[in-house]
């Protein structure tokens, strides 16, 4: 059974038409026909039924079952090729969210340079939600993720490296700038500047809103932390950020949240176990306490 025949089969399941599938791959129709016959002979089961009156193909029960297996096989082949390519080119596909990349990762830089690992890292920048899915889809080897409730991820090993709190930030001239703490429910009349979905902040923010039983007035969302803080400094609204992103920032005022059972911003090391020795070395170095 060759992977090309599986690819033809997968596309034919989508197209339900030999001619259309042949055009998709730029081959002749008999090429697709013979590929399906080879699979059916090897599996000793029919995969398609041709409905001549409607000129379309229907999957048999065997075809439906094999389709699931074929998709898994092709996905595993893609992952294997990507893993081997990474080993050949001595690269580690590394996911890094913007906040962690800006405010936490620099603390790790020297040790990674000393271990001669930095030059082998192919870094992908995205929000934690996006990066977690890329790990699950085997598009990444390792990632640092921001999470609000660490949970097991199928096929992924995780380890919490640090934990920080969420805070409310305001302009130094805002009427709340004289306070050091506040309950989220007291902000129901305040305009908010928030980070876009894809950041773990949005989930923590919504959980606080749900517990406080009000829908916040979000006047602007942005994927850029500097834009968020800049708008807060200009007193356009209040913000919601992990304290990691506002440490030593004297240009905004921060307030601790007094709500009970509030979520924390956990920095989690997440990785897929594999044979690439560089991945194992990187994980070992990242696990060392700062």
Secondary structure in CASP SS format (residue, H / E / C, confidence):
PFRMAT SS
TARGET T0000
AUTHOR 0000-0000-0000
METHOD secondary structure of the structure
MODEL  1
X C 1.00
X C 1.00
X H 1.00
X H 1.00
X H 1.00
X H 1.00
X H 1.00
X H 1.00
X H 1.00
X H 1.00
X H 1.00
X H 1.00
X H 1.00
X H 1.00
X H 1.00
X C 1.00
X C 1.00
X H 1.00
X H 1.00
X H 1.00
X H 1.00
X H 1.00
X H 1.00
X H 1.00
X H 1.00
X C 1.00
X C 1.00
X C 1.00
X H 1.00
X H 1.00
X H 1.00
X H 1.00
X H 1.00
X H 1.00
X H 1.00
X H 1.00
X H 1.00
X H 1.00
X H 1.00
X H 1.00
X H 1.00
X H 1.00
X H 1.00
X C 1.00
X C 1.00
X C 1.00
X C 1.00
X E 1.00
X E 1.00
X E 1.00
X E 1.00
X C 1.00
X C 1.00
X C 1.00
X C 1.00
X E 1.00
X E 1.00
X E 1.00
X E 1.00
X C 1.00
X H 1.00
X H 1.00
X H 1.00
X H 1.00
X H 1.00
X H 1.00
X H 1.00
X H 1.00
X H 1.00
X H 1.00
X H 1.00
X H 1.00
X H 1.00
X H 1.00
X H 1.00
X H 1.00
X H 1.00
X H 1.00
X H 1.00
X H 1.00
X H 1.00
X H 1.00
X H 1.00
X H 1.00
X H 1.00
X H 1.00
X H 1.00
X H 1.00
X C 1.00
X C 1.00
X C 1.00
X E 1.00
X E 1.00
X E 1.00
X E 1.00
X E 1.00
X C 1.00
X H 1.00
X H 1.00
X H 1.00
X H 1.00
X H 1.00
X H 1.00
X C 1.00
X C 1.00
X H 1.00
X H 1.00
X H 1.00
X H 1.00
X H 1.00
X H 1.00
X H 1.00
X H 1.00
X H 1.00
X C 1.00
X C 1.00
X C 1.00
X H 1.00
X H 1.00
X H 1.00
X E 1.00
X E 1.00
X E 1.00
X E 1.00
X E 1.00
X C 1.00
X C 1.00
X H 1.00
X H 1.00
X H 1.00
X H 1.00
X H 1.00
X H 1.00
X H 1.00
X H 1.00
X H 1.00
X C 1.00
X C 1.00
X C 1.00
X C 1.00
X C 1.00
X E 1.00
X E 1.00
X E 1.00
X E 1.00
X E 1.00
X E 1.00
X C 1.00
X C 1.00
X C 1.00
X C 1.00
X C 1.00
X E 1.00
X C 1.00
X C 1.00
X E 1.00
X E 1.00
X E 1.00
X E 1.00
X E 1.00
X E 1.00
X E 1.00
X E 1.00
X E 1.00
X E 1.00
X E 1.00
X E 1.00
X E 1.00
X E 1.00
X E 1.00
X E 1.00
X C 1.00
X C 1.00
X C 1.00
X C 1.00
X C 1.00
X C 1.00
X C 1.00
X C 1.00
X C 1.00
X E 1.00
X E 1.00
X C 1.00
X H 1.00
X H 1.00
X H 1.00
X H 1.00
X C 1.00
X C 1.00
X C 1.00
X E 1.00
X E 1.00
X E 1.00
X E 1.00
X E 1.00
X C 1.00
X C 1.00
X C 1.00
X C 1.00
X C 1.00
X H 1.00
X H 1.00
X H 1.00
X H 1.00
X H 1.00
X H 1.00
X H 1.00
X H 1.00
X H 1.00
X H 1.00
X H 1.00
X H 1.00
X C 1.00
X C 1.00
X C 1.00
X C 1.00
X E 1.00
X E 1.00
X E 1.00
X E 1.00
X E 1.00
X E 1.00
X C 1.00
X C 1.00
X H 1.00
X H 1.00
X H 1.00
X H 1.00
X H 1.00
X H 1.00
X H 1.00
X H 1.00
X H 1.00
X C 1.00
X C 1.00
X C 1.00
X C 1.00
X E 1.00
X E 1.00
X E 1.00
X E 1.00
X E 1.00
X H 1.00
X H 1.00
X H 1.00
X C 1.00
X C 1.00
X C 1.00
X C 1.00
X C 1.00
X C 1.00
X E 1.00
X E 1.00
X E 1.00
X E 1.00
X E 1.00
X E 1.00
X C 1.00
X C 1.00
X C 1.00
X C 1.00
X C 1.00
X C 1.00
X E 1.00
X E 1.00
X E 1.00
X E 1.00
X E 1.00
X E 1.00
X E 1.00
X E 1.00
X C 1.00
X C 1.00
X C 1.00
X C 1.00
X C 1.00
X H 1.00
X H 1.00
X H 1.00
X H 1.00
X H 1.00
X H 1.00
X H 1.00
X H 1.00
X H 1.00
X H 1.00
X H 1.00
X C 1.00
X C 1.00
X C 1.00
END
